[in-house]
Every structure is written in structure tokens, then in C-alpha cells.
Amino acid sequence: MFRRTFWFTAGAAAGVWATTKVNRKLKQLTPESLAARAADKAIEGGHKLKDFALDVRDGMVRREAELGEALGLQAPIDPELPVQRHFAVEAADPAPAADATAHRKLPYNSYNDNSYNRNEDH
């Protein structure tokens, strides 16, 4: 008698356990749950990417300071004068054009070329 009761109870407990496990797994696989989990992973990845970018920026500033010290770019010639800024790209033609109405010709671009209208064929 006790044997039957034991095995009946063990079977019922295993059934409840299995049913609970399956229901939890089904809830994890619903579209809403998958979307929430994907959004959480995307946010986490964004935070990691931001941290990486900040680390790279800090490293760049540190290395630029080291190079500036090594090359003497940051030491002013006269202590009374401010440090001169160095620009990476200088303007090609700083003087204004003599003719104010003169326009630069745009480089060739198929969107700017109005010699052919493809809608004329239709």
C-alpha cells in the first residue's frame, strides 16, 4: 500500500514539476518576451559600445598630450603669448572672390545633371 502511495505521489510531483517547467519555457518564447529580451540586449550592447568609445577618446587625448609634449607643440614661444591653435585642415582659398555673383561649378553628379529627364520617355 505504501509503495503505491509513494509512486503515485512521486509521479504527481514529477508531473507538476514538468508542467511548471514547460509553462515557464513557453512564457519565455512569447513574442513579447523575446522582444523585451532583445531590447535589453541592445541597450546593454549600446552601453558597452559607449564605454568603449569613451575609453578610446580618453586614450586619444592622453596620447595626443604625450605627443604634444614630446614634439614641443604645446610649449609657447613667449610666455606672455597664448598658445597658437593648430588646425588639421586649412582653407584652400581664404580670400573672397572678386565677383560676388560667381558660383563654383558643382562636381558632376547625376542628380545635378538636368540634360536628360528620364520621365520624358513615359
N, CA, C and O atoms as a GROMACS GRO file, in nm:
protein
  488
    1MET      N    1   0.082  -0.118   0.000
    1MET     CA    2   0.000   0.000   0.000
    1MET      C    3   0.088   0.126   0.000
    1MET      O    4   0.063   0.221  -0.074
    2PHE      N    5   0.191   0.125   0.087
    2PHE     CA    6   0.278   0.242   0.093
    2PHE      C    7   0.357   0.261  -0.036
    2PHE      O    8   0.388   0.373  -0.076
    3ARG      N    9   0.388   0.149  -0.101
    3ARG     CA   10   0.461   0.158  -0.226
    3ARG      C   11   0.379   0.229  -0.333
    3ARG      O   12   0.430   0.315  -0.404
    4ARG      N   13   0.255   0.196  -0.343
    4ARG     CA   14   0.168   0.259  -0.442
    4ARG      C   15   0.149   0.407  -0.411
    4ARG      O   16   0.148   0.490  -0.501
    5THR      N   17   0.133   0.440  -0.286
    5THR     CA   18   0.117   0.579  -0.246
    5THR      C   19   0.244   0.658  -0.277
    5THR      O   20   0.238   0.771  -0.326
    6PHE      N   21   0.359   0.600  -0.248
    6PHE     CA   22   0.486   0.665  -0.276
    6PHE      C   23   0.500   0.694  -0.426
    6PHE      O   24   0.532   0.806  -0.464
    7TRP      N   25   0.476   0.594  -0.510
    7TRP     CA   26   0.494   0.612  -0.654
    7TRP      C   27   0.388   0.704  -0.714
    7TRP      O   28   0.415   0.778  -0.809
    8PHE      N   29   0.267   0.701  -0.658
    8PHE     CA   30   0.164   0.794  -0.704
    8PHE      C   31   0.206   0.938  -0.672
    8PHE      O   32   0.194   1.027  -0.757
    9THR      N   33   0.256   0.962  -0.550
    9THR     CA   34   0.299   1.096  -0.509
    9THR      C   35   0.420   1.140  -0.592
    9THR      O   36   0.428   1.255  -0.634
   10ALA      N   37   0.514   1.049  -0.614
   10ALA     CA   38   0.631   1.082  -0.694
   10ALA      C   39   0.590   1.117  -0.838
   10ALA      O   40   0.644   1.212  -0.895
   11GLY      N   41   0.500   1.047  -0.895
   11GLY     CA   42   0.451   1.074  -1.030
   11GLY      C   43   0.377   1.207  -1.038
   11GLY      O   44   0.395   1.283  -1.134
   12ALA      N   45   0.293   1.234  -0.937
   12ALA     CA   46   0.220   1.361  -0.936
   12ALA      C   47   0.318   1.478  -0.922
   12ALA      O   48   0.302   1.579  -0.990
   13ALA      N   49   0.418   1.465  -0.836
   13ALA     CA   50   0.518   1.572  -0.819
   13ALA      C   51   0.598   1.592  -0.948
   13ALA      O   52   0.625   1.706  -0.986
   14ALA      N   53   0.635   1.484  -1.014
   14ALA     CA   54   0.708   1.496  -1.141
   14ALA      C   55   0.621   1.562  -1.247
   14ALA      O   56   0.670   1.642  -1.326
   15GLY      N   57   0.494   1.531  -1.248
   15GLY     CA   58   0.402   1.594  -1.344
   15GLY      C   59   0.387   1.744  -1.320
   15GLY      O   60   0.389   1.823  -1.414
   16VAL      N   61   0.373   1.781  -1.193
   16VAL     CA   62   0.362   1.924  -1.159
   16VAL      C   63   0.492   1.996  -1.195
   16VAL      O   64   0.488   2.106  -1.252
   17TRP      N   65   0.605   1.936  -1.163
   17TRP     CA   66   0.734   1.995  -1.194
   17TRP      C   67   0.751   2.014  -1.345
   17TRP      O   68   0.793   2.121  -1.390
   18ALA      N   69   0.719   1.911  -1.423
   18ALA     CA   70   0.733   1.917  -1.569
   18ALA      C   71   0.637   2.022  -1.628
   18ALA      O   72   0.675   2.096  -1.718
   19THR      N   73   0.515   2.026  -1.578
   19THR     CA   74   0.418   2.124  -1.627
   19THR      C   75   0.466   2.266  -1.599
   19THR      O   76   0.455   2.354  -1.685
   20THR      N   77   0.519   2.288  -1.479
   20THR     CA   78   0.570   2.420  -1.444
   20THR      C   79   0.688   2.460  -1.534
   20THR      O   80   0.695   2.573  -1.581
   21LYS      N   81   0.779   2.366  -1.557
   21LYS     CA   82   0.895   2.392  -1.644
   21LYS      C   83   0.850   2.428  -1.786
   21LYS      O   84   0.900   2.524  -1.844
   22VAL      N   85   0.758   2.352  -1.840
   22VAL     CA   86   0.710   2.375  -1.977
   22VAL      C   87   0.640   2.510  -1.985
   22VAL      O   88   0.662   2.583  -2.082
   23ASN      N   89   0.557   2.545  -1.887
   23ASN     CA   90   0.487   2.674  -1.890
   23ASN      C   91   0.585   2.791  -1.882
   23ASN      O   92   0.567   2.892  -1.949
   24ARG      N   93   0.689   2.778  -1.800
   24ARG     CA   94   0.790   2.884  -1.791
   24ARG      C   95   0.862   2.901  -1.926
   24ARG      O   96   0.886   3.013  -1.970
   25LYS      N   97   0.896   2.789  -1.988
   25LYS     CA   98   0.966   2.796  -2.117
   25LYS      C   99   0.875   2.856  -2.224
   25LYS      O  100   0.922   2.932  -2.308
   26LEU      N  101   0.746   2.823  -2.222
   26LEU     CA  102   0.653   2.880  -2.320
   26LEU      C  103   0.639   3.031  -2.300
   26LEU      O  104   0.629   3.105  -2.398
   27LYS      N  105   0.638   3.076  -2.176
   27LYS     CA  106   0.630   3.220  -2.149
   27LYS      C  107   0.756   3.292  -2.198
   27LYS      O  108   0.749   3.407  -2.242
   28GLN      N  109   0.871   3.226  -2.190
   28GLN     CA  110   0.995   3.286  -2.237
   28GLN      C  111   0.998   3.297  -2.389
   28GLN      O  112   1.069   3.381  -2.443
   29LEU      N  113   0.923   3.214  -2.458
   29LEU     CA  114   0.925   3.211  -2.603
   29LEU      C  115   0.812   3.291  -2.668
   29LEU      O  116   0.794   3.284  -2.790
   30THR      N  117   0.736   3.367  -2.589
   30THR     CA  118   0.631   3.451  -2.648
   30THR      C  119   0.697   3.568  -2.719
   30THR      O  120   0.807   3.608  -2.682
   31PRO      N  121   0.632   3.624  -2.819
   31PRO     CA  122   0.691   3.738  -2.892
   31PRO      C  123   0.723   3.857  -2.800
   31PRO      O  124   0.826   3.922  -2.818
   32GLU      N  125   0.637   3.886  -2.704
   32GLU     CA  126   0.661   3.998  -2.614
   32GLU      C  127   0.788   3.975  -2.531
   32GLU      O  128   0.868   4.066  -2.513
   33SER      N  129   0.804   3.854  -2.482
   33SER     CA  130   0.921   3.822  -2.401
   33SER      C  131   1.048   3.827  -2.485
   33SER      O  132   1.151   3.877  -2.440
   34LEU      N  133   1.041   3.773  -2.606
   34LEU     CA  134   1.158   3.778  -2.695
   34LEU      C  135   1.194   3.921  -2.732
   34LEU      O  136   1.312   3.956  -2.739
   35ALA      N  137   1.093   4.006  -2.755
   35ALA     CA  138   1.119   4.145  -2.789
   35ALA      C  139   1.182   4.219  -2.670
   35ALA      O  140   1.275   4.297  -2.689
   36ALA      N  141   1.132   4.194  -2.551
   36ALA     CA  142   1.188   4.259  -2.432
   36ALA      C  143   1.331   4.214  -2.408
   36ALA      O  144   1.416   4.295  -2.372
   37ARG      N  145   1.358   4.087  -2.428
   37ARG     CA  146   1.494   4.037  -2.409
   37ARG      C  147   1.589   4.094  -2.515
   37ARG      O  148   1.703   4.128  -2.484
   38ALA      N  149   1.542   4.106  -2.638
   38ALA     CA  150   1.625   4.164  -2.744
   38ALA      C  151   1.652   4.312  -2.715
   38ALA      O  152   1.763   4.360  -2.738
   39ALA      N  153   1.551   4.384  -2.666
   39ALA     CA  154   1.570   4.525  -2.633
   39ALA      C  155   1.671   4.541  -2.519
   39ALA      O  156   1.755   4.631  -2.522
   40ASP      N  157   1.662   4.454  -2.420
   40ASP     CA  158   1.758   4.460  -2.309
   40ASP      C  159   1.901   4.434  -2.358
   40ASP      O  160   1.994   4.502  -2.316
   41LYS      N  161   1.916   4.336  -2.446
   41LYS     CA  162   2.049   4.306  -2.501
   41LYS      C  163   2.101   4.423  -2.585
   41LYS      O  164   2.220   4.454  -2.581
   42ALA      N  165   2.013   4.488  -2.660
   42ALA     CA  166   2.054   4.602  -2.742
   42ALA      C  167   2.098   4.719  -2.654
   42ALA      O  168   2.198   4.785  -2.684
   43ILE      N  169   2.026   4.744  -2.547
   43ILE     CA  170   2.063   4.851  -2.455
   43ILE      C  171   2.196   4.819  -2.389
   43ILE      O  172   2.282   4.906  -2.375
   44GLU      N  173   2.213   4.695  -2.348
   44GLU     CA  174   2.339   4.653  -2.286
   44GLU      C  175   2.456   4.668  -2.384
   44GLU      O  176   2.564   4.714  -2.346
   45GLY      N  177   2.434   4.630  -2.508
   45GLY     CA  178   2.537   4.645  -2.610
   45GLY      C  179   2.568   4.792  -2.636
   45GLY      O  180   2.684   4.828  -2.656
   46GLY      N  181   2.467   4.876  -2.635
   46GLY     CA  182   2.488   5.020  -2.653
   46GLY      C  183   2.572   5.079  -2.541
   46GLY      O  184   2.659   5.162  -2.565
   47HIS      N  185   2.546   5.036  -2.417
   47HIS     CA  186   2.625   5.084  -2.304
   47HIS      C  187   2.771   5.038  -2.316
   47HIS      O  188   2.863   5.115  -2.287
   48LYS      N  189   2.791   4.915  -2.359
   48LYS     CA  190   2.929   4.866  -2.376
   48LYS      C  191   3.000   4.943  -2.486
   48LYS      O  192   3.118   4.976  -2.473
   49LEU      N  193   2.929   4.972  -2.596
   49LEU     CA  194   2.987   5.048  -2.706
   49LEU      C  195   3.021   5.190  -2.662
   49LEU      O  196   3.125   5.244  -2.700
   50LYS      N  197   2.933   5.252  -2.583
   50LYS     CA  198   2.959   5.386  -2.533
   50LYS      C  199   3.081   5.387  -2.442
   50LYS      O  200   3.165   5.477  -2.452
   51ASP      N  201   3.091   5.287  -2.353
   51ASP     CA  202   3.208   5.278  -2.265
   51ASP      C  203   3.336   5.262  -2.346
   51ASP      O  204   3.439   5.322  -2.314
   52PHE      N  205   3.330   5.180  -2.450
   52PHE     CA  206   3.447   5.160  -2.536
   52PHE      C  207   3.486   5.291  -2.604
   52PHE      O  208   3.604   5.325  -2.609
   53ALA      N  209   3.387   5.363  -2.657
   53ALA     CA  210   3.415   5.490  -2.725
   53ALA      C  211   3.476   5.591  -2.628
   53ALA      O  212   3.568   5.664  -2.665
   54LEU      N  213   3.427   5.595  -2.506
   54LEU     CA  214   3.484   5.687  -2.406
   54LEU      C  215   3.628   5.648  -2.371
   54LEU      O  216   3.713   5.734  -2.354
   55ASP      N  217   3.654   5.518  -2.361
   55ASP     CA  218   3.791   5.473  -2.334
   55ASP      C  219   3.884   5.510  -2.449
   55ASP      O  220   3.997   5.552  -2.426
   56VAL      N  221   3.837   5.493  -2.572
   56VAL     CA  222   3.918   5.529  -2.689
   56VAL      C  223   3.946   5.679  -2.690
   56VAL      O  224   4.058   5.722  -2.717
   57ARG      N  225   3.843   5.758  -2.660
   57ARG     CA  226   3.861   5.903  -2.659
   57ARG      C  227   3.961   5.945  -2.551
   57ARG      O  228   4.046   6.031  -2.576
   58ASP      N  229   3.952   5.885  -2.433
   58ASP     CA  230   4.048   5.916  -2.327
   58ASP      C  231   4.190   5.880  -2.369
   58ASP      O  232   4.284   5.954  -2.343
   59GLY      N  233   4.205   5.765  -2.432
   59GLY     CA  234   4.336   5.722  -2.481
   59GLY      C  235   4.390   5.816  -2.587
   59GLY      O  236   4.510   5.847  -2.589
   60MET      N  237   4.302   5.863  -2.675
   60MET     CA  238   4.345   5.956  -2.779
   60MET      C  239   4.392   6.088  -2.718
   60MET      O  240   4.495   6.142  -2.759
   61VAL      N  241   4.318   6.138  -2.620
   61VAL     CA  242   4.357   6.264  -2.556
   61VAL      C  243   4.490   6.248  -2.484
   61VAL      O  244   4.577   6.335  -2.490
   62ARG      N  245   4.505   6.136  -2.414
   62ARG     CA  246   4.630   6.110  -2.342
   62ARG      C  247   4.748   6.100  -2.439
   62ARG      O  248   4.854   6.157  -2.414
   63ARG      N  249   4.730   6.027  -2.549
   63ARG     CA  250   4.838   6.010  -2.646
   63ARG      C  251   4.870   6.142  -2.717
   63ARG      O  252   4.986   6.171  -2.745
   64GLU      N  253   4.767   6.220  -2.747
   64GLU     CA  254   4.789   6.349  -2.810
   64GLU      C  255   4.869   6.441  -2.717
   64GLU      O  256   4.957   6.514  -2.762
   65ALA      N  257   4.839   6.437  -2.588
   65ALA     CA  258   4.916   6.517  -2.491
   65ALA      C  259   5.061   6.469  -2.485
   65ALA      O  260   5.153   6.551  -2.478
   66GLU      N  261   5.082   6.338  -2.487
   66GLU     CA  262   5.218   6.284  -2.485
   66GLU      C  263   5.296   6.328  -2.609
   66GLU      O  264   5.412   6.369  -2.599
   67LEU      N  265   5.232   6.320  -2.725
   67LEU     CA  266   5.300   6.361  -2.849
   67LEU      C  267   5.325   6.511  -2.851
   67LEU      O  268   5.429   6.556  -2.899
   68GLY      N  269   5.230   6.588  -2.799
   68GLY     CA  270   5.249   6.732  -2.794
   68GLY      C  271   5.366   6.771  -2.705
   68GLY      O  272   5.442   6.862  -2.737
   69GLU      N  273   5.381   6.702  -2.593
   69GLU     CA  274   5.494   6.728  -2.504
   69GLU      C  275   5.625   6.686  -2.570
   69GLU      O  276   5.726   6.756  -2.560
   70ALA      N  277   5.623   6.570  -2.636
   70ALA     CA  278   5.745   6.518  -2.698
   70ALA      C  279   5.792   6.607  -2.813
   70ALA      O  280   5.912   6.625  -2.832
   71LEU      N  281   5.699   6.663  -2.889
   71LEU     CA  282   5.734   6.745  -3.004
   71LEU      C  283   5.742   6.894  -2.970
   71LEU      O  284   5.783   6.975  -3.053
   72GLY      N  285   5.704   6.929  -2.850
   72GLY     CA  286   5.710   7.068  -2.808
   72GLY      C  287   5.604   7.155  -2.873
   72GLY      O  288   5.624   7.275  -2.886
   73LEU      N  289   5.494   7.097  -2.913
   73LEU     CA  290   5.388   7.173  -2.978
   73LEU      C  291   5.307   7.256  -2.880
   73LEU      O  292   5.246   7.356  -2.918
   74GLN      N  293   5.305   7.217  -2.756
   74GLN     CA  294   5.220   7.285  -2.660
   74GLN      C  295   5.296   7.388  -2.578
   74GLN      O  296   5.235   7.459  -2.499
   75ALA      N  297   5.425   7.398  -2.595
   75ALA     CA  298   5.503   7.496  -2.520
   75ALA      C  299   5.504   7.628  -2.598
   75ALA      O  300   5.551   7.631  -2.711
   76PRO      N  301   5.452   7.736  -2.539
   76PRO     CA  302   5.451   7.864  -2.610
   76PRO      C  303   5.592   7.919  -2.621
   76PRO      O  304   5.675   7.897  -2.533
   77ILE      N  305   5.618   7.992  -2.729
   77ILE     CA  306   5.749   8.051  -2.751
   77ILE      C  307   5.772   8.163  -2.650
   77ILE      O  308   5.877   8.170  -2.586
   78ASP      N  309   5.674   8.249  -2.636
   78ASP     CA  310   5.682   8.359  -2.541
   78ASP      C  311   5.577   8.333  -2.433
   78ASP      O  312   5.460   8.311  -2.466
   79PRO      N  313   5.615   8.334  -2.305
   79PRO     CA  314   5.517   8.304  -2.200
   79PRO      C  315   5.401   8.402  -2.197
   79PRO      O  316   5.294   8.368  -2.145
   80GLU      N  317   5.419   8.522  -2.250
   80GLU     CA  318   5.311   8.619  -2.249
   80GLU      C  319   5.208   8.593  -2.359
   80GLU      O  320   5.093   8.636  -2.348
   81LEU      N  321   5.249   8.524  -2.464
   81LEU     CA  322   5.159   8.496  -2.576
   81LEU      C  323   5.079   8.369  -2.548
   81LEU      O  324   5.131   8.275  -2.488
   82PRO      N  325   4.954   8.365  -2.593
   82PRO     CA  326   4.876   8.242  -2.577
   82PRO      C  327   4.924   8.135  -2.673
   82PRO      O  328   4.990   8.164  -2.773
   83VAL      N  329   4.890   8.012  -2.643
   83VAL     CA  330   4.927   7.900  -2.729
   83VAL      C  331   4.850   7.911  -2.859
   83VAL      O  332   4.728   7.932  -2.858
   84GLN      N  333   4.920   7.897  -2.972
   84GLN     CA  334   4.855   7.905  -3.102
   84GLN      C  335   4.789   7.773  -3.134
   84GLN      O  336   4.846   7.666  -3.112
   85ARG      N  337   4.668   7.781  -3.184
   85ARG     CA  338   4.595   7.660  -3.221
   85ARG      C  339   4.646   7.608  -3.355
   85ARG      O  340   4.681   7.686  -3.443
   86HIS      N  341   4.648   7.478  -3.368
   86HIS     CA  342   4.688   7.413  -3.493
   86HIS      C  343   4.564   7.347  -3.552
   86HIS      O  344   4.499   7.266  -3.486
   87PHE      N  345   4.532   7.382  -3.674
   87PHE     CA  346   4.416   7.326  -3.740
   87PHE      C  347   4.460   7.215  -3.834
   87PHE      O  348   4.561   7.227  -3.903
   88ALA      N  349   4.385   7.106  -3.835
   88ALA     CA  350   4.420   6.992  -3.918
   88ALA      C  351   4.400   7.024  -4.066
   88ALA      O  352   4.480   6.982  -4.149
   89VAL      N  353   4.293   7.098  -4.099
   89VAL     CA  354   4.263   7.132  -4.238
   89VAL      C  355   4.256   7.283  -4.247
   89VAL      O  356   4.181   7.346  -4.172
   90GLU      N  357   4.331   7.340  -4.338
   90GLU     CA  358   4.326   7.484  -4.358
   90GLU      C  359   4.244   7.514  -4.482
   90GLU      O  360   4.233   7.430  -4.572
   91ALA      N  361   4.185   7.632  -4.486
   91ALA     CA  362   4.104   7.672  -4.600
   91ALA      C  363   4.193   7.686  -4.723
   91ALA      O  364   4.303   7.740  -4.714
   92ALA      N  365   4.146   7.638  -4.836
   92ALA     CA  366   4.224   7.642  -4.959
   92ALA      C  367   4.233   7.784  -5.015
   92ALA      O  368   4.339   7.825  -5.062
   93ASP      N  369   4.122   7.858  -5.011
   93ASP     CA  370   4.118   7.993  -5.067
   93ASP      C  371   4.052   8.086  -4.966
   93ASP      O  372   3.931   8.104  -4.970
   94PRO      N  373   4.130   8.145  -4.874
   94PRO     CA  374   4.069   8.229  -4.773
   94PRO      C  375   4.025   8.365  -4.827
   94PRO      O  376   3.942   8.430  -4.763
   95ALA      N  377   4.077   8.411  -4.943
   95ALA     CA  378   4.041   8.540  -4.998
   95ALA      C  379   3.904   8.532  -5.064
   95ALA      O  380   3.874   8.434  -5.132
   96PRO      N  381   3.819   8.634  -5.044
   96PRO     CA  382   3.686   8.631  -5.108
   96PRO      C  383   3.697   8.651  -5.258
   96PRO      O  384   3.793   8.713  -5.305
   97ALA      N  385   3.602   8.602  -5.332
   97ALA     CA  386   3.602   8.614  -5.477
   97ALA      C  387   3.576   8.758  -5.516
   97ALA      O  388   3.502   8.829  -5.447
   98ALA      N  389   3.637   8.804  -5.629
   98ALA     CA  390   3.619   8.941  -5.674
   98ALA      C  391   3.476   8.964  -5.720
   98ALA      O  392   3.419   9.071  -5.695
   99ASP      N  393   3.417   8.866  -5.785
   99ASP     CA  394   3.281   8.878  -5.834
   99ASP      C  395   3.189   8.807  -5.735
   99ASP      O  396   3.201   8.686  -5.716
  100ALA      N  397   3.099   8.881  -5.673
  100ALA     CA  398   3.011   8.821  -5.572
  100ALA      C  399   2.911   8.725  -5.633
  100ALA      O  400   2.858   8.638  -5.563
  101THR      N  401   2.884   8.740  -5.763
  101THR     CA  402   2.786   8.653  -5.827
  101THR      C  403   2.848   8.526  -5.883
  101THR      O  404   2.777   8.439  -5.933
  102ALA      N  405   2.979   8.515  -5.875
  102ALA     CA  406   3.045   8.396  -5.930
  102ALA      C  407   3.014   8.276  -5.841
  102ALA      O  408   3.026   8.283  -5.718
  103HIS      N  409   2.976   8.169  -5.904
  103HIS     CA  410   2.944   8.047  -5.830
  103HIS      C  411   3.042   7.939  -5.872
  103HIS      O  412   3.087   7.932  -5.986
  104ARG      N  413   3.071   7.858  -5.778
  104ARG     CA  414   3.157   7.743  -5.810
  104ARG      C  415   3.076   7.640  -5.884
  104ARG      O  416   2.958   7.618  -5.855
  105LYS      N  417   3.139   7.577  -5.980
  105LYS     CA  418   3.071   7.471  -6.053
  105LYS      C  419   3.071   7.346  -5.967
  105LYS      O  420   3.175   7.305  -5.916
  106LEU      N  421   2.954   7.287  -5.953
  106LEU     CA  422   2.942   7.165  -5.875
  106LEU      C  423   3.008   7.050  -5.948
  106LEU      O  424   3.006   7.047  -6.071
  107PRO      N  425   3.065   6.955  -5.875
  107PRO     CA  426   3.120   6.838  -5.943
  107PRO      C  427   3.007   6.760  -6.011
  107PRO      O  428   2.891   6.771  -5.972
  108TYR      N  429   3.043   6.682  -6.112
  108TYR     CA  430   2.942   6.607  -6.186
  108TYR      C  431   2.870   6.512  -6.094
  108TYR      O  432   2.931   6.433  -6.022
  109ASN      N  433   2.743   6.521  -6.097
  109ASN     CA  434   2.657   6.433  -6.019
  109ASN      C  435   2.534   6.407  -6.103
  109ASN      O  436   2.478   6.501  -6.160
  110SER      N  437   2.493   6.284  -6.113
  110SER     CA  438   2.379   6.252  -6.199
  110SER      C  439   2.252   6.320  -6.151
  110SER      O  440   2.160   6.341  -6.230
  111TYR      N  441   2.244   6.354  -6.023
  111TYR     CA  442   2.125   6.422  -5.971
  111TYR      C  443   2.125   6.570  -6.009
  111TYR      O  444   2.018   6.632  -6.017
  112ASN      N  445   2.244   6.628  -6.034
  112ASN     CA  446   2.253   6.769  -6.072
  112ASN      C  447   2.248   6.789  -6.222
  112ASN      O  448   2.229   6.901  -6.268
  113ASP      N  449   2.265   6.684  -6.299
  113ASP     CA  450   2.268   6.693  -6.444
  113ASP      C  451   2.125   6.690  -6.496
  113ASP      O  452   2.059   6.586  -6.492
  114ASN      N  453   2.077   6.803  -6.544
  114ASN     CA  454   1.938   6.813  -6.589
  114ASN      C  455   1.926   6.798  -6.740
  114ASN      O  456   1.820   6.827  -6.795
  115SER      N  457   2.030   6.754  -6.808
  115SER     CA  458   2.024   6.743  -6.953
  115SER      C  459   1.934   6.629  -6.998
  115SER      O  460   1.889   6.628  -7.113
  116TYR      N  461   1.909   6.534  -6.913
  116TYR     CA  462   1.826   6.422  -6.951
  116TYR      C  463   1.725   6.399  -6.842
  116TYR      O  464   1.761   6.381  -6.725
  117ASN      N  465   1.600   6.399  -6.878
  117ASN     CA  466   1.494   6.373  -6.783
  117ASN      C  467   1.436   6.236  -6.814
  117ASN      O  468   1.377   6.217  -6.921
  118ARG      N  469   1.452   6.144  -6.727
  118ARG     CA  470   1.409   6.007  -6.757
  118ARG      C  471   1.258   5.996  -6.765
  118ARG      O  472   1.207   5.897  -6.818
  119ASN      N  473   1.186   6.094  -6.714
  119ASN     CA  474   1.040   6.090  -6.722
  119ASN      C  475   0.987   6.130  -6.860
  119ASN      O  476   0.868   6.113  -6.887
  120GLU      N  477   1.074   6.183  -6.946
  120GLU     CA  478   1.031   6.220  -7.080
  120GLU      C  479   0.994   6.099  -7.164
  120GLU      O  480   0.917   6.112  -7.259
  121ASP      N  481   1.047   5.984  -7.133
  121ASP     CA  482   1.021   5.864  -7.212
  121ASP      C  483   0.883   5.808  -7.184
  121ASP      O  484   0.836   5.723  -7.261
  122HIS      N  485   0.818   5.849  -7.081
  122HIS     CA  486   0.691   5.786  -7.041
  122HIS      C  487   0.572   5.868  -7.079
  122HIS      O  488   0.459   5.828  -7.053
   0.00000   0.00000   0.00000
